[in-house]
Amino acid sequence: MGESAVKSHSKGTKHMQLLQALKERHRSNTNITEYFGRSSSSTTGISSDRVARVCQYFVQHGTPRPELLGGARNVEENEVKRDAIKQHIMQFKCRASHYGRKDSPGRRYLPCDLSVAKMHSLFEEQNHLQASYALYYSVFKTAFNLGFGHPATDVCWTCESLKSRVKQQGISETQQREEAASFILHRRQARSFYDALNLVPPNTVSICFDIMENLVLPKTPIGQSYYSRQLYQYVLGIVLHPGKDSFQHKEDVLLYTWCEYQNAKDSNLVASALQHALTTPFANAVNGVDTVRLFSYSCFGQNKNINVIGMLSAFSKIKGVKFRYTFPGRGHSYLPADRVFGRIEKMIKTKGTILLPSDYHEILQKHGTVLILDQDWTALDFKMSVGEVVKTARSFKISEAKVLNVSGEKLGFLSTYNGEECFHKILKKGKSWAALLPTPLQPHSSV
């Protein structure tokens, strides 16, 4: 035992002896000050000044002075502050990540313009309770799984426009309330898409699809590659979506892939891959249901066009299944396929060099079933075959549709998610969907 430890132990022992003596004198009603005044410092080993201070406190309060070594005993006070901080943090509106991360389940994100320091200032203003930043930060890190989102890049133009009008200076209070009401209404309308996506009615199946951001070949850290012509690897993700907060199983994810030199990234490839998914990998899920619900971006050149609608109409007529095809608004287009793409991109970032398409295939196989063009599926020329049976002049614009109900002979058109449906015939006179027989698409390089 070291010298400092011996002194500390001796000091504590003497202090306890003094307190015990105080209690005995107090029980016998003996004058404590007089008693210790007669005791020499050699007997107790404690100075007379210290004895006087201890005696004075005991006489005034009737109890020994509490132990103060180690700082203030404010545990109970901090617990009250911790509870108040938790309640304050829970008031903030959070959102899930645009890309799901398997190693951070339950991770939620606060607005990107917020920070812990700003939240701490708001807490003190709102609760009129003084709490240190260190305590607030400790609760934020240990009691919650929260982060701050990055600034949005693909946002809704209407949302940004309405928000700027609400904050605009110089407008009257009535106009400000009207703009705020318009913003709330727009947000509720946009929310209707996610409500429809996550609520899966009985006897239906939901399928979402989208094309991933182009993957470059070769991917290399060599600077000269950025000045050379690189090739693109295309990936179309088709995902079976069981419903809200569902876990994405690997067998529910199909990744159709092809290279830029094999064929273009257009509606022919999307329709071909979607037909293959409905007839082969997802055949068991589609058979036996009344309606297949489809969700995709409103990209006219790839998803939202007459070629895909023609393929679905022919499939509906032959298989006897209905399709309800729903499109999100721009800036409100988060789909389950994006969660898959996020996990893939995260793994690709860890690879310094990717030289061949097979290198990408190895990464994709860890996240879903990989189907390679001309090996696992064939591209068909739907553009030519649909043009032979579908009217050129139509009484509606597909670009204005929010929902399309495909059931063979007629096409149901809705310009809003809950609006009135109107029906249109798109087949040419004397034609039938049985005549829609697309031929294999010839390879077309866009390099």
N, C-alpha and C positions, 0 to 999 in steps of 0.2 A: 504494500500500500504506500503511495507516495506521501510526501510531507504535507502537500495541500489537502489531500484527502483526509489525513489524520487530524489536521486542524479543523476541517469542516465537521468531521464526526465528533470531535471533542466539543466543539462549539454547540452542536445540536444537542448533545447529551446534557450539557450544562443548562441549556435553555429549558429542557424538559424537567430537569431537577428544580429549576426555579418555579416553573408553573405548578409542579406538584406541591411545593412548599406553600405557594400562594393559596391553593385550594384548602390545604390543611389549616392554615391560619384563618381562612375565611369561615370554615366550619366552627372553629373554636372561638370566633368573634374577637380574636386577638388583634390589636392594632398592627396592621401589616407594616406600615412605614416604620413604626417603632421597632418592630421585630427585626426587620432587615437592617435598620440603622445600627442595631447592636451587633449585627453579624459583620465580621471583617471580610474584606475581599479575599483574604487568604483562605478563608473557610469555604466560600462559595466559588471562588475563582471568577467572579463577575464584578465589574466596576460598580461603584456606588451610584454613578449617574444613570447607568442602565437600569439598576434596581429601582431608582426613583421614577423613571419613566414608565416602567412596567407596572409599578404599584399605583401610580396616578391613573393609568388607563383602567386598571382593574377596579379601583375604587369608584370611578365615574360610571363604568358600564356593567360591572358585576360579572364580566367574563374576560378571559385572557384575550390579548390582542390577536386577531386572526393572522395566519401565515400569509405573507405577501411575497415570498420568494418566487421567482419565475414569472412575474408580471400579473396583470389584472385577471381576475376570474370572471370573464364575460362570456362564458359558453352559452348560457341561456339567452343572453341578449343577441348573440350572433345567430342562434337558432331562429329567433323571431325574424331577424333580418334575412336569413337564408330563405325562409318560407315566403317572405314578401318578395324577394328577388325572383324566386321560382314562379310565383303568380304573375309577376310583371313580364317575364320572358314568355310565358305561355300565352300572353295576349297578342303577341306578334303573329301575323299571318305567314305561314311557311308554305313551301311547295316542294314537290319531289324533283329530283334531278332530271334534266332532259334525257340523260343517258343513265340507265341503271348500272350500278356497280355491285358485283357479287360480294366484294370484300367490305362493303359498307352498307349493310342492310339497315333500313330505317333512317337513313341519312336524309335530313330535310335542309332546305336552303332558305335563308332570309334574303330580302332585297339587297342588290349589290351596292346600293348607296348607303347602307346601314353599316355600323361597326359596333364593337363592344363598348368603346368609349362613348359613342353617341347614345347607346342604350343605357349606359350607366348615368349619363346626364339626364335623360328622360325619366329614369327611375327616381332620382332625387327630386326632380321637379314635380312629378306626379304624386309621390308618396310622402314628400316632406320628411324623409327619413335619411339620416346621414349614414352611408355605408361606403367603405373604402372601395376603390377600383379593384384592388387585389381580391377582396371577398366576392365582388360581383363576377369577376373573371373566373374565379375558382368554381362558382356555382354554374356558370355558363359552360365550362369545359367538362365538369364531372357529372352534372345532373342531366345534360342534354346532348344529343347527337346532332348538332347544328353547324352549318357553315354559311358562307355568304356567296350568293350567286355572282357569276361574271356578267358584265354588261351585255344585254341582249343585242343580237345583230340582225335577226330576222323577225321583226316585230310587226304587229298589226298597225297599218297606217291609220285606220279609224281610231284605234285606241289612243295613239300618240296625238292625233289631231284634237280629239275631244279633251284629253288631259291638258293640253296647252291652252285650249279655250277656257277651261274652268279656271286656270291660274292667270288668265290674261287680265291685265290691269286696265281700268277704265270702263269696264262693262258694268251694267247695273246688277243689283242683287237678284232681280227676277231672271235676267239672262243667265247669270251664273247658275241658278238653280235648274234652269232648263237644260243647260249643257251638262250639268252633273247627272240629271235624270236620263239624258240620252246616253251618257257613258255607262251608267248602271244597266240600262236596257240592252245596250250592245254587248256588254259582258255576259249578261244572262243568256242572250241568244247564242253567243259563242260557247257557253257552258253546256248548252243543249247537245252539242256534238259529243262531248265527253260522257254525258249522261247516257246517250244512246250507245256509245262504245262500250261502256263498262257494265251496263245492265243487259245481260243475255237472257232473253225470254226462253221459255221451254220450247222444245222441239225446233230449235234453231242452232246454228253454228256460226261463229264469227271468225272472219279471216281478214287480216290486214297485210298490205304489201306496199313496198316502196323500194326505190333504187338508192343504193348507198352512194356516197361521194366517191368520185373516181379515184381508183388506186393507181399510182404511177409505177411504171416499169422502165428501167430499173430504179429501185429506191436505194440510193447510195449517198454517203457523206461527201463524195468527191465533188468539188465545186463546178467542174466543167460540165457535169451532167445537167445543170440548170440552164446551160446555154445550148443544149442539144435537144432534138425532138424526142420526147419520151412517149411511150405507149401507155394506154389506159386499160386497166382491168375493170370490168363492170360486174357489179354484184346486185342482184335483185332478191330482196328478202321477202318471203311469204310466211306469215306467222299465224298459227292457230291461237286465238285469244279466248281463254275460258271465262274471263270476266275481271272485275276490279280486284286489284292487289293479288292477282294470281301469279304463281311461280311459272317461269318459262322453262319448260322441259326441252331438252335438246331435240327430241323427236318431233316437237311441235314447230320447229324452225327449219325452213327450206331455204337454201342459199343457191340460187341459179347464177352461174357465172360464165362469162365469155370475154374474149379479148377484143380490143378495138379493131384488129385486123381481120377478125372473123365476121363481124356484122355490126350494124349500127345499134345505137341505144334508142329504139323507137317503139311505137305501139305494136308492131309485129312481134317483137321479142317479148314484150310484156304479155300480150294476149296468148302467145304460144306457151310461155312458162306457166301462166295462170291456168290454162286448159290442162296442161300436164299435171299440175298440182291437184286439180279437182278430179281428174280421172285416175290418177295412180297413187301418189303418197297419201293424199287426204281423202281417198275414195270411201274408206270406211266411215269417216266422220261426216261426209256429205250424204251418203246413202241413209235413207230412213228419216231424214228431217224434211220439214215443209219449206223452210226458208234458209238460205245461206246469206248472211249479212257480210257485205264487203265494205272495207274502209281503205281509202288511199288518198294521197295528195291530189289536188286539182290541177295536175300538170296536163295540159291539153295534148302535147306531143307524145305522151307516154301512157297515161292512165285514163284521162277523161276525154274520150273521143269515140266516134262511131265504130271504129274497128274493134275495140274491146267490148262495146255494147253489143255489136253483132255476134261476137263469139259467145257472150253470155246468153243472148236470146236463143241461139241455136242449141246451146247446151240445155237451157231451160225447157225447150220444146221436146228434145229427145229424152232427157232424164226425168222430166216431170217435177223439177224443183224450181222454186222461185228465188230470185235474187233481189235483195234490197241494198243498193249501192249508195253509200253516204260519203259526202265530201266535207272536209272541214274548211273553215275560213282561213285566209292567209294570216299567219302570225299566231294561229290557234290550232296548229296542225301536228301536235305531238302524238305519235303512234307507237304501239308496242314494238314495231320493227326498229324504231330508233334506239330502244334499249339494247337490242342485239348489236346494232351498229356501234354503239358506244363501247361495248365490251371488246368488239373486234378492233376498233381504233386504238383502244388502250393497249392491247397486246402488240399491235403493229408498231407503236411508238417505241417499244422496247427492242425492236429489231433494227440494227444499224444498217444492214444491207439485205435487200431482197432483189434477186436477179431474174427469177423465173416465175411463171404463173403457178407452177407447182409449189413454190414457197408460200404463196398466198393461200393455196388450197389447204396446206397443212394447218395454217392458222384458222381458216374458216371451219375446218372439220371439228375443231374444239368447241364450236358454238352452235352447230346445226348440221343438217344433212346437206352435203355439197353435191350439186348436180352440174356437170360440165357440158357445155354445148357440143353437140355432135357425138358425144359419148353416152350421156344419160337422157338427153332430150333433143328434140329437133325443132328448129325455127320454121314456122309456117307463114305463108304469104296471105295474111288475113286482109290486108288492104285491098288486094285485087279481088278476092272472093266476096268480100262484103260489098264492094262497089257494084258487083253484078246483081245483087239481090235487094239492096237497100236503096230507098229513094235518095236522090241527090238534093232535091228541094224539100225541106222539112219545115213544119209549122212551129218549131221551137228551137231554142239555142241551148246546146248542151252546156255551154260555158256559164249559163245562168242557173243551172240546176244545183240544188243542195242534196236532193235525194232522187234516185232513179229506181223505180220498181220494174224489174224485168221479169216477164212471165210469158214469153213466147210471142204470141200474136200482137200484144199491145205493150206499149211502154208507158209506165206511170211517171209523171213529171211533177216534182215539187220544188218550188223556188225558195221555200223555207222549210225548216225541219218539222214543223207542226202545222204547215199550211194545208190548203185544199189541193187535192191531187187531180190532175187532168191527164187524160190518156191520148196517146198518139199512135197511129199506125206508121211503121217505118219500112215495111216491105213493099217492094214494087208489085204492081198488079200482075197476078198470075204466077208470082214467085213464092217459094216456101223455104223454110229454114233447112229443110233436108237437102236443098241444092247448095248449101254453104259447105263446100268441100275444098278447103285451102290446100294448095300444093306446097311442097317443101321450098323454103326460101333459099335462093341462091346466095352463096357467100358474097358479102359486100364489104370491102375494106374502106374505111374512112380515113386511112393514114395518108 
